[in-house]
């Protein structure tokens, strides 16, 4: 028996791809809003951390 046959036997299996897509879409929108609204000077400072040679 193929894997697709197992999935077809589950009642309401069609909701899982939709739920996964909605979760991914909301996460993507949330991260995009965070990136566009973030303080640019803070992002610039954070991007320089790997290049900072000041050992503490």
GROMACS elastic network, one bead per residue, 0.5 to 0.9 nm:
[ bonds ]
;  ai    aj funct       b0    kb
    1     4     6  0.84030   500
    1     5     6  0.65920   500
    1     6     6  0.77697   500
    2     5     6  0.54604   500
    2     6     6  0.70472   500
    3     6     6  0.52840   500
    3     7     6  0.66316   500
    3     8     6  0.89016   500
    4     7     6  0.50852   500
    4     8     6  0.62120   500
    4     9     6  0.87767   500
    5     8     6  0.51218   500
    5     9     6  0.64317   500
    6     9     6  0.53199   500
    6    10     6  0.69317   500
    7    10     6  0.54689   500
    7    11     6  0.86568   500
    7    13     6  0.68346   500
    8    11     6  0.76602   500
    8    13     6  0.73205   500
    9    13     6  0.84182   500
   10    13     6  0.56346   500
   11    14     6  0.83419   500
   12    15     6  0.60486   500
   12    16     6  0.81454   500
   13    16     6  0.58912   500
   13    17     6  0.81280   500
   14    17     6  0.62890   500
   14    18     6  0.71535   500
   15    18     6  0.52613   500
   15    19     6  0.60399   500
   15    20     6  0.86024   500
   16    19     6  0.50663   500
   16    20     6  0.60791   500
   16    21     6  0.85485   500
   17    20     6  0.50745   500
   17    21     6  0.61252   500
   17    22     6  0.86368   500
   18    21     6  0.51129   500
   18    22     6  0.62049   500
   18    23     6  0.86778   500
   19    22     6  0.51485   500
   19    23     6  0.62219   500
   19    24     6  0.86173   500
   20    23     6  0.52055   500
   20    24     6  0.61641   500
   20    25     6  0.85269   500
   21    24     6  0.51072   500
   21    25     6  0.59689   500
   21    26     6  0.85343   500
   22    25     6  0.50526   500
   22    26     6  0.60693   500
   22    27     6  0.84927   500
   23    26     6  0.52797   500
   23    27     6  0.61503   500
   23    28     6  0.85819   500
   24    27     6  0.51487   500
   24    28     6  0.60716   500
   24    29     6  0.86010   500
   25    28     6  0.50636   500
   25    29     6  0.61183   500
   25    30     6  0.84881   500
   26    29     6  0.51219   500
   26    30     6  0.60116   500
   26    31     6  0.85937   500
   27    30     6  0.50344   500
   27    31     6  0.61477   500
   27    32     6  0.84899   500
   28    31     6  0.52604   500
   28    32     6  0.60632   500
   28    33     6  0.86001   500
   29    32     6  0.50376   500
   29    33     6  0.61098   500
   29    34     6  0.85630   500
   30    33     6  0.52061   500
   30    34     6  0.62050   500
   30    35     6  0.87004   500
   31    34     6  0.50119   500
   31    35     6  0.61739   500
   31    36     6  0.86775   500
   32    35     6  0.51507   500
   32    36     6  0.62265   500
   32    37     6  0.85470   500
   33    36     6  0.52315   500
   33    37     6  0.59615   500
   33    38     6  0.82301   500
   34    37     6  0.52871   500
   34    38     6  0.56917   500
   35    38     6  0.53242   500
   35    39     6  0.86698   500
   36    39     6  0.85751   500
   36    40     6  0.89335   500
   37    40     6  0.84646   500
   38    41     6  0.88113   500
   38    42     6  0.78119   500
   38    43     6  0.74603   500
   39    42     6  0.53937   500
   39    43     6  0.64970   500
   39    44     6  0.87956   500
   40    43     6  0.51029   500
   40    44     6  0.61105   500
   40    45     6  0.86241   500
   41    45     6  0.61391   500
   41    46     6  0.85783   500
   42    45     6  0.51054   500
   42    46     6  0.61546   500
   42    47     6  0.85859   500
   43    46     6  0.50611   500
   43    47     6  0.60834   500
   43    48     6  0.87656   500
   44    47     6  0.51428   500
   44    48     6  0.65629   500
   45    48     6  0.53550   500
   45    49     6  0.68410   500
   46    49     6  0.54045   500
   46    50     6  0.83439   500
   47    50     6  0.70952   500
   47    51     6  0.81952   500
   48    51     6  0.53348   500
   48    52     6  0.62013   500
   49    52     6  0.51348   500
   49    53     6  0.85429   500
   50    53     6  0.80969   500
   52    55     6  0.83413   500
